Amino acid sequence: MLVTEIGTCPTKALIGGDWVATGSTFPVINPYTGAVLAQVADCGEAEAWRAADASVAAFGRWRKTTAYERAAILRRWNDLVLANQDQLARLMALEMGKPIVEARGEVRYTASFIEFYAEEAKRVYGETIPSQFANKRLFTLKQPVGPALAVTPWNFPAAMITRKAAPALAAGCTMIVKPAEQSPLTALRVAELWLEAGGPPGTLQVLPCADPVPVASVLLADDRIRKLSFTGSTDVGKRLYAQTSRTMKRLSLELGGHAPFLVFGDADLTRAARDVAASKFRNSGQTCVCTNRIYVHESVYDRFLEQFMPLVAGLRTGDPLDEATQIGPLVDGDVFAKVQSHVDDALSKGARALVGGKAGVGTMFQPTVLGDVASGMRILGEETFGPVAPVMRFGDEQDVIRQANDSPVGLAAYLWTRDLSRAFRVAEALEYGIVGINDGVPSTAQAPFGGVKHSGLGREGGKWGIDEYLDMKYVSMTIDEA
Ligand code: SIN
């Protein structure tokens, strides 16, 4: 148990309702100070086996509860998460550097998935199907898929857990969470609140680990684990996709993006600049749906930059616990190194740093605007995951759509226009799972989140998110005719 000025937080693994110490621990590092925040239980194969057994046993009971019973527990979980908003936000600020004001927003986002699926649990409907035979009755049932595994990222340490766990638990599945090694404390506290809400032992378990391979290998090879939901990089997602084929698990993959933002000549440039900044610099640039490429019509390029650059230059960087901070540290040295290499590469190939462009202390990176960005620069092909905004000119609609779609990934894309016909045309032509029209932050619990192409499979959120945890059973019955 970690005791800090923010209260207590578990540091052991949560297996079958017990807090379990393992043979070893691993450190959680505060990315702003570099200090060790806590030592957390390091799970391996033995803990994975134990959690799988507990998940299967709990599933046998949990699937038999009514949707109303499950909804009541989810409702209490929602209330507890909101009641602990400040503590959870501070945990996130400390373990992965999310600015505190934004972290409080993440706690509300976290709770919104629980609230939504507490309601949705009661709306898992089957259907009746007309038969061509007078003595037959055909219908469908929806039943929980079974014990599920969630592998969750550090960039949303709480919300990416409830976006998976809330629909799973609402559907009657049990879930084992393997949180990111950078942010296990928030995961453990969120799960503790599930227990406090009355969540039965084994329904939600958390296995922190420094090396995900032993835990993941056991659970992916286990036929009893019927579902994997993963949010993270495309490379890891593809490996997991291959591994899950052996046990034919249901799969949800929320993978990388490389979001274009298209600013057309008729845009309200003040609002467009604000929306691009909101999309680009959310979570210090560390979201899968952050804008990665900004295409501005040549007729408004200079005027857009006049609006955009002061917004970026004015972003306050610093201590994530400071209420005024808008950009915190990058989560670790690897993320920082990639951001630095993208900027170095672009500058060496002729781009200009119009704002920022330099590293700060530790893993801080100045909010940056790059002009004169051109094809061949790494930043146009790889997800940066940092506060760097490359801006380019375009001439016509067809050409910018072609450039926007010229990517193997297709998670989110954005456009700003006041022309209604163009808004429809371009939204339909963009090969992306999510399109924001005059909206830089479209994510919300009741809407489908997910991508096309190499950005993954399935959708989270909304009525679609719970279907990912339900199997459809078709029942055909012959009846005696009167
Ligand atoms: C993500 O980056 O994976 C999630 C972002 C969001 O929910 O908007």
Boltz pocket constraint, residues with backbone or C-beta under 6 A from the ligand:
constraints:
  - pocket:
      binder: B
      contacts: [[A, 155], [A, 156], [A, 231], [A, 254], [A, 286], [A, 287], [A, 288], [A, 289], [A, 443], [A, 449]]
      max_distance: 6.0
